[in-house]
Amino acid sequence: MKKLILTLIVFAGFVNVFAQNTATHTPNEEKKMEWWKDAKFGMFIHWGIYSVPAGIYKDKPVKGIGEWIMNTAKIPVKEYQSYAPQFNPDKYDPEAWVKMAKDAGMKYIIITSKHHDGFAMFDSKVTDWDIMDASPYKKDILKPLVEACKKAGIKIGFYYSQAQDWVHPGGAASGGSWDDAQKGSFDAYLDKISIPQVKEILSNYGEPDILWWDTPQNMTPERAAKFQAIVKEHPNLITNNRLGGGINGDTETPEQFVPSTGFPGRNWEACMTMNDTWGFKSNDQNWKSTKTLIRNLTDVVSKGGNFLLNVGPDAHGEIPAVSIERLAEIGKWLKVNRESVYGTTASPFPFLSWGRATRKQQKLYLHVFDNPVDGKLKVPMLNKVSRAYLLSDSTKLLRTKRSGKNLELMLPAQLPDTINTVVVVEFTGEPNVAPSPVAGKKITASSEQTNAMAKNLLDGNRLTKWEAAKGQKDAVLELDLNTDFNISTLIVDEPWHPWEDKKQEITLEYKQGNNWLPVVKTTTGGIGIIKNFKPVKARYFKLTIHNQDTQPILLEWQLYGSE
């Protein structure tokens, strides 16, 4: 993982926290990212041959995500290729897709030009395993989508699997190949298929805005350099961090989760599905609610990132009805609250118990998820406020008053939006807000490594880490907050991805007199946790971690109370 910085400037017991991009970039790099940083919300489209089996192989459902069915079920190459004649997307309507995305408030679209099954959704001159030669459709999928995007003012990007390819000989395969037809030279595959196809998608459709790499298996610096040479010919092209070979790209790409601190110092984009799969699966009906999706969008934007939300069309080219409904509902919310999302910067607050915040110049947008019982919204800032109002009705001013270190806003008994009501606060100066209780405090560990010390857990930076000594399965961290704090939320960040199925057993305790009393005991999923609990008042806290597979590792340890 790379390094990022969260700057804390302490003043009179309060702090200015700027979760912005602080890394040094060339003027052209800054300029090309301007539209992207303002856009905030995009559509991911995973579509290909895998939508034919749709999660079913030999009449049985296959576990996992739909686009991985060939690998998961170990389907032989020739057998998988037999799905291509059934891929005839006669209901594909790119203009309708673009309108749907635009109505949902999305500003860009990224579509799979070639996924890990090696099938090109465009007219490739270096293979017959493409939409023109292997499918009865025999029309380029990408071209009309690009045209529809340009017509509608939507930016366009291509996903391309540069390393994994389970059909072309020599392509990488996660877990190893399972068919002799897959065997061959990886370097020959790169030179004859992957690199030429990248040149095709970057030159056949005008200048695309984004190139989205994925799974950099076997990608050494020397191999990655061949792709970078192509990218450099397109100075306005935005690329992500998944090329491999030590190439950072322009964006970080957390997948299926929202990191608790974002990535200050880096542009980042959280990609997420609406159900449990990227590619279409006929039996996956585990849909996220509109509430979850709107709050995820808000959470990502409040931490300075973009939200890339996926749809997986079926083999006919139809997007599932539930996806269409969710997009329409998100669009309805954004129509009212767009000002609080587009062109904003990250929240100046390290944590808010009742919701999230975004900022645009001298306006704070308070995204209220949970209406306080007493109707008093406590905002931990000392700035002078000129006025506050509901974004949905700026004529209705909210009463404000100073209460100690908090600004208090009197909310209506019934919020206009139960998912996310946005309150606008107009203020002067730079945000002068309460720091995290753990910022600058003393932490000790039962063991640590030279480049992975316990102090990294308190720096607001998930690109640093603490790691116990090698060979140890158990570790203890102790934190001294200098004075008593009312604490009711535990947040830890971990370094793994959801699909890695990593786990750590974590116990939080606080000290009362000479005794340590338990507060939280839980098992993580490898991507971190947020746990709320009944408030406890204490100065000393202890975290015990057990990892069955390796030494315990954490990226961040945060403790918060209510405002």
N, C-alpha and C positions, 0 to 999 in steps of 0.2 A: 504494500500500500504506500501511497505517496504522502508527503507531509503537507499539512495545512495549519493555518494559524488563526486563533480567535483572540483578538486584541482586547484587553481589559484595561480601562483607564479609570483608576479609582479617584473619586473626588467627594469629600465630605461624607464618606460612608456610602456613597452611591457610585455608579459606574456607567460609563458609556460603552456599550457593546456593539461593535460593528461586524455583523456576520456577512461581510461583503467579500467580493473577489479582490484579494490584495496581492496576488502574484503579479510579477512583471511580465507584460506582454508587449510585443511590437505594435506600432500604430495600426498596421494592417490587421493583426490578430484581434485587436480591440474592436476595430471597425466591423470586421466580418461577424463578430459575435453580437453586435448591437441588436439586430432584429431578433435574434434567438433569445437573448436575455429579457427582452420585452414580451416575447410571445407567451411564455409560461406553460402552454398547453398544446399538446400535439397528439395525433392519432398514429398508432402502430398498427400495421396490417400484416398478419402472418397468414399466408395463403400459398398453397401449392398442392402437389400430388397427394400429400398426406390427408387432405380433406376428403379423398375418396374412401379410404378405409374408415376414416372418421373415428378412430379409436378402437375399431373392432378388427380382430384377425382370427381367421378360422372359427368364426361365429362366437368368439369369446372376447370380452372387453380386455384391453391391454392397459395396465397401470401406467401412470405418468402422463406427461404432456403429449398432445396429439401429434405434433410435428416430429417427435422422436420415435414414432411407432416402429419404423424400420430397424432402428438400433435396439430398442427395448425388446421387441419380439424376435430379433435376429432374423429378419426376413431376407432370404437370398436375393441377390441383385436382380436376376431375371424375373423372379416372382414379383418383386416390388415394381419393376418396370411394366408389368402387365396391368398396373392400375392406370397408367397414362392414357390408354384408349378410352377410359371412363371419365377422364377429366375434360369435360366439355362445358365450360361456364357460359351457357347460353343466356343466363340472366344477369351477367356482369354489366353494370351500368356505372361507369366511372364518374360521370357527371352527378349522378344521384349520391354516390359515395362522398364526393367532395362537398356537395351541398349539405349532406348530413353532418360532416365534420365541421363545416363552417357554421352551421346553425347551432352546433354544440359549443361553439366558442373556441374551437381548435384553430391554431394558426399555421400548422404544418402537418404533413403526412409523411410517414416513412413506411415503405412497403418492402417485403422480402423479394429481392430480385433473384436470389438463389439461397436456399436454406441448406442444411447439412445433407439432405438427400441428393444434392447436386443438380437438381432440376432447375433449369433457367426459365424464368417467367418472361423471357424476351427472346428475340431472334439472335441467337449466338452463332457465330460462324466457326467456332472451334469445337462444337459438339452437336450431335443429333439428339442429345438428351435435353430437349428444350420444348417450349410451347409450340413452336412452328413445325417440328419434325416428329415429335413423339405423341402429340395430342391431336385429336380431330378438330380442335378449335382453330388452330393454325393462324392465329392472330397475336401480335405482340401485346402483352398485357400492360406493359409499362407505358407505352407511347400515349394511348388515350387518357391515361390517368395524369400523366405529366401535362398534357394539353388542357385538361379540365382544371388542374391546379393553377396553371398560369392564368387561365381565363378568370378564375375566381379570386386571384390574389393570394393563394395559399402556397407556402413554400413546400418543396418536394425533396425527399431523401430516399436513398436506397440502402436497404440492409443487404449485406453480402457476406456469406460464410467463406472466408478466405482459406481456411485450413481444413476444416472438416468437410469431407465429401465421401459419402458411403457408396457411391456408384462408380465414379471414375477411378480407375486403377491408380494407386498411390496416394489417394486422398486420406487424410487423417480420420481416425474413427475413435471416439471416446470409448475406453474399455478394450480397444483392440478390434481388429477385423474378425469377421465370422464367415467369410466367403472367399474362396480363392480368387474370385473375380475382382476382389478389391485390392489384391496385392500389387505392388509396384513401387516405383521410386517417388517419394514425396516431392523431391526437388523437380523431377520431371513433370509431376502433376502441377506444381506451382507455375512452371515455365510454359506449359502447353495449354492449361485450362484456366487456372485462377487469375494469373496476371493478365492474360489477354482479355478475359471477361471483365475485369475491373476497367480496363481501357475501353471496352465496348460500352459499359453503362455510364462511363464518364464522358463519352464523346458522342453518343448516338441520340441524346435527348436534350441538347443544349447543355447548359451548366447546372447540374443538380446542386442543391444547397447543402445536403448532408450525405455522408457516407458512413454507414453504421456497421463496423466490423463485429465479428463474434467468435468466441471460443478459439483463442490463439494457440491451439495445440501444435507443438513442435516448431513454433515460430521463433527462430533464433534472431539475433540482431542482424545478421547478414541476410536472412530471408526477408525480414521485415523491411530492410532498406530498399529492396526492389519495389515494394509497394509504396514506400515513402517517396521514391523518385517520381512515381506517377502522381501522387497527391500534390507534390510541389508544383506541378504544372497547372494546378487549379487553386490559386491563392485564396479564393473566397470559399473554398470547400471546408465545411465543418466535419471533423472526424472525432470518433470517441476513443476511449482508452483500451479497446479490445483487439488492437492489431497484434500486439505482442512484441517481443524483441526489445523491451524497454522503452517503447514509444508511448508517451503519455497521451497524445492526442489532445483534443480541445475540451473534452467532457468526461467526467466520472459517470458511472452507470450502475448505481445500486438497483438491484432487480428484485421485485416483489416485496420490498420493504422501504420504509422511510427512515433514514438514519437520524438519530436524535439531535445531532448538532449540524447536520448538513455537511458541506465541504467548504468552509470559508477558505478563500484563496484559490478555489477551483470552480469552474462552471460545472454543474452537475444536473443529471436528469434521472429521475426515478421512473423506471418502466414497470408497468403492472398490468395484469389481466383483469377482466371483469368477472371471470369464473376461475377455474383452476388450470386452464390450458391456454396456450398461445394459438396453436393451430386447432381447427375445428374438431370437436369430439361430440358425437351425437348423444352420448350418455352423460355429459358433464352439465348438470343443471345447478351447480353450486354458485349461484350468482351473488355478487356483492350488491348490497342495497345502494340506492341513490344517496342515502345519508353517508354511508361509508366512502363512496367515491368522491362526493363533494368535500368531505372532511379530509380525505387523503390529498386532494388537489390543494386545499387550503394549507395543510400541514407542510407539503413540499414547498409551496411558494413562500410560506412564512420563514422557511430556512434557506431561502435564496436559490431554490432549484426550479427545474421544469418538470412537468408531469406528462409522461408519454403513456397513454392509455390504449390498450390493445382491443382490436376486433379480429375475429377469425371467421372469414366467410366459408360457406360450404362449397362443395364441388360444382354447384351450379352458379356460384357467384353471388349468393344471397347472404347478407349479414344476419345473424340470429335476431329474432324479434326483440328479445330481452335487451340485447346490446343497443338496438335502435331506440327502445324506450328509455334506457338509462341515459343515452346521449342527449335525447330531447329534454330530459329533466335537468341534466346538468346545464344545458344551454339556457333553459328557463331561468335558473338561478343566476347564471353569469350575465344574462341580459339586465338584471337588476343591479348586480354587484360587480360588474366588470371593472369599474374604477379601482376596486380594492385588490385586483389581481394583476392585470396587464401593466407592464412598466413599473411595477413596484420593486422594492428591495426588501431584504430580509428583516425579520423582527429585531428590534433592538433589545428585546427582553430574552434572557436565557430560558425562561420558563413562565408560563401562565397557567394556573390551575383550571381556569374556566374556558380556555380556548387558545387562539393563536392571534398573531398580529402581523401586519405588513406595513410598509411605509412608502410614501411618495412625497419627497421634499418635506414640507411642514405639515403633512397630514399623517396621522396614524390611523390605520384601519384595524379596529378591534373585532376579531371574528369570534362571536360569542356562541359557544357550543352549549354551555350549561348556564342557565339563568340562575344567579344567586338567590337563595331562599328569601333573603330580605330585600331583594331588588337592588342592592348596592354593588355595583361592579367596581372592584378595587384594582387600581392600576398602579404598580410600583414605580412611579416617576415623579420627579420634583419640578419639572418644567412648568412655566406659566402657560395656561390654556386659554385661548380666546373664545372658543365655543366647541360644543359637542352635539352631535345629532345622528339620527339613524340614516344610513346611506339610502334606504328605500324611501325616505321622506325627509329631505333636508329642512323643511319648514318647521318640523317639530324638534325644537331644541331640548337637550337633556340638561337637567340641573346638575351642576358639579360643585364639589367642595373639597377642601384639603383636610385629610385625616391623618395626621402624623406624616409618615413617609409615603403615604398613598394618595393618589387622586381617586376620589369616589364619584361615580356616575350613577344617577338614579335612573334605572331602566323601567320601562312600562311593565306592568304585571304580566301582560301577555306579549311575548316577543312576536314580531311579524313573521319570522321564519324559525321553525323549531330545529332545523338542521344547522343553520349558520346565519345568525343575524349580525349584520355588520354595523358597527358604530364608528363614526368618524370623529376624531379628536384633532383639532387644529391647535398647534403649539408653537412656541418660539424657541430658538436655539437648537443645539444638538441634544438628542435624547439623553437625559440624565436619569438612569434607571438603576434599580437595585441589582447588585451582583448576585451570582450564584453563591449559596452558602459555602460551597467547597472551594471557591476560587482563592488561590494563594494560601490554602491551609496546609497543615502538616499531615503527611500520609507515610506510613511505614508498611513494609511487606515482610512476610516470613522468608521470602527469597525473591530475587529479581535477576535479570540479565543486564549486562552492561549497556546494551542499546535498547533495552525494553524495561525501563525503570518505573516504579510505582508513581512517581510524580507526573508521568505522562497521563495518568488517568484523570487528572484534574485540570488539564489545559484546554478543555473545550474543543479538542482536536481529535477526531476519530482516525486520522492518518498516522497517529503515534500509538504506541501500545505499551502495556505492561505484560511481562511474561515471567512466570515462575521458573526456577532453575530446572534444567533438563533432567528428566527422570522422575520428577516429583508429580504426583497425581493430586496432591492436596496443598492448599496455600491459604494464608490468612492475611488480610489487609486491615489496618486500623487507621482511623481518621479522627483527627482532633480539630474541631470547629472553633476552638479558642473560647467559645462561650456557648450557652445553651441556645438551641434552635428548636422550634416546633417543626418537625419533619413528618411528612405524610406521603411522599412519593420517592420511590427508588427507580433510577434509570441506570442500566448498564448497556454498553455497546460491545458487540463481539465481532470477530473478523471474518466469519464464514458466510456462505450463501445458503438460502433456504433449502436447496436441493442436496446440499452436502450432509444433511441430517446429523449435524453435530449437536452435542448436548453438554451442559455443565450444570451441576447441582450447586445452588447458591443459597446461603443463609445470611440474612441481615440481622444483626443484634445491636442493641444500644446498652450503654452502661448506666446502671442505677446504683449508686453507692459503690460497693465492691463487686457487684454482680452484673453479669451480662445476660440480658433478657432478649429472647427471640422476637422478631417483628415479622419477617417474611422468610418463608422457606419455599423454594420453587426450583423447577428444572427448566432451563432455557432451551431454545431451539437453534442456537448458534448465531442468531442475528441480533441478539440483545432483547431486553424486556423493559417494560414500564409497569410498575406495580404500585397501586395506591393502597393506603392502609390508614387505620385510625391514627391520628397524630400522636407522636411521642415527643417529649421535650428532653433533650439531652445534648451533651457536648461531645461525647465519644461514641463512635459507631464502628462496628466491625463487620467485615464481609468474609465469609468462609466459602471457598470454592473447591469443588471436586470435579475433576475431569477424568473419566475412565480411560480415555484413549491416549492422552498426551498431557503435558504440563498445562495448568490453567493459563488462559490468556484473556485479557480484557482490553478494550480500546478506551472506554470511558466509564467512570463511576460518578454519578451525580445524585445528589439528595436535595429535595425541595419541600417546602411547606406551602400553605396557602398564603395569599398576599396579605 
